[in-house]
Amino acid sequence: MSPILTIDVDRPCTTQSVKSEYSNWRVDSFYAPSFRENANRELNRLAALKSNWDGYGASEIDPSAIGRARAFVQSLPANLAPSPLVVPLPDGGLQFEWHKGSKILELEVEGDNIHYLKWHPDAQIKEEATFPIVEIEKAVSLIRWFTGTVANV
């Protein structure tokens, strides 16, 4: 088995430079070292949204959801994954999203819980459930499923 190489997507590189420098390595996943900073920057942006930000009467993002989301992001291990999309929801909530082709992971902050959608139609995977926001290992295992660093959750 080849050693595993994780590539920083925030640093430019080409497939050719990876092949020439690490010819005996296989690329396992990508992560963003600035994951926390990127997520917090997006949370700041969402915190500034006013009511009706979508033009259809959406609520402003609940400040307590922003706070829980910040604490959640800080509790995740460094170098876990690429930066997620941080998406506002019309009801004042927010969610973290990762997309890769048809593979999707969504983690929605709902009070003291995370509601998740794990979806990959090509592999016939569709799973939706809720877990306490403090169960960081569950979140980590879902994110690792998305990045491909574990076979299944």
N, C-alpha and C positions, 0 to 999 in steps of 0.2 A: 504494500500500500504506500502511495506517495505521501509525503508530508503535506499538511494542510497550510495553505497560504490565504490569509485574509487581506484584502486590498482596501485601502482607505479611499473611498469615493470622493472625498474632498480634495485629494491630491491627484492632479492629472497624470494619467498613464495610459498607455495603449496596450492592447493585447500582445503586440509584438515585443514591447519592452518587458512585459511580464514573462513571456515565453523565453526570451533570450537570457534574462537575469535569473529566472527560476525554472529552468527547463525540466527539473524533476519534481516540481510541485504541482498540485492541482488546486484550482481556485475553489474554495468552499463557500464563501459568502462575502458580502460587502458590508462595511459598517462605516459610520460617520463618527470620528472622534469628537466632533462638536455636536453630537446628538442632543445633549442637555441644553447647550446654549441655543441651538436652533429651535428646540421645542419651547424654551422660555421666551425667545424673541417672538414666536408665533402666539404664545399665550398673552404677551403684552399687546400684540396687535388686536387679538380678540377682546381683551379687556377694555379696549378703547372704543369698541363698536357701540353705537347708540341704538335705541329701539328703532325698529323698522329698517335695520341695516340691509335687509334683502328686498325692500320695496313692497313686501307683502305682509307687513305687520309683525315681523319677528321680534322676539324679546331681546333685550341686551343680554349678554352672557352673564350668568350668575357669578358674582365674585367668589362665592364659596366653592363653586365648581372649578374656577381658575386656581384657587388655593389648593384644593385637593389634587388637581392635575399637576401642579408644580411639585407638591410633595411626592406624588407618584413617580414623576420623571426623575426626581433626585434619588429615589430609592432604587432605581434600576441600575444594573451594573454598567460600567463604562464599556464602550466598544461593543455594544450588544447588537446594533442593527443600523441600517441606514436611517436617516432622519424621517420621521413620519410626516404626513400631511396633518396639520392640526386644523380641524374643521368645526366651524360654529354650527349649532343646530337651532332651528327656528324657535324651539321652546326655551332657549336660554342655556342649553347644555353645550357640550363639546365632545369631540371624539378624535382619537388618533387613528390614522389610516395608513396602511401600506398596500401598494398594488404592484404586482409583477405579472404582466400578461393577464391571464384569467384568475390568478391566485390573489386572494384578498384577505387581509386581516384588519378588522375594525375593533377598537377598544373605546367604548363610550363611557364617560364618567357619569354615573347615575347616583348621586348622593354618596354614600359610603361604599358603593359597589362599582364594579366594572361589568358592563354588559358587552359581550364580545360576539362577533361574527367571524367565523373561520370558514372560508369558502374557496374551493378549488374544483370547479366543475369537471375539468379534465381528469381529475383523480377521484371524482364522485364523492367529494367531501363537502358537507354542509353541516356546520355545527354552530349552535347559538345557545348561550347560557349566560349566567351571571355568577360572579364570585366577589367576595369582599376585597375592596381596594388594597387592603393590607396584605393580601396573599400574593406577595411579589413573585414567588416562585412559579405560580400559575401564569402570571403575565409573562415572565421570562420564558417559560416553556412554550407559550403560544407564539411569542416573537421568534424564538428559535425554530419553531415549526415553519414559520413564514420564511425565515432566512435560509432554511435548509440545513441547519446545523444539528437537527435531530430528525429522526425518521417520522415520528408521529407523536401526538400529544393525547 
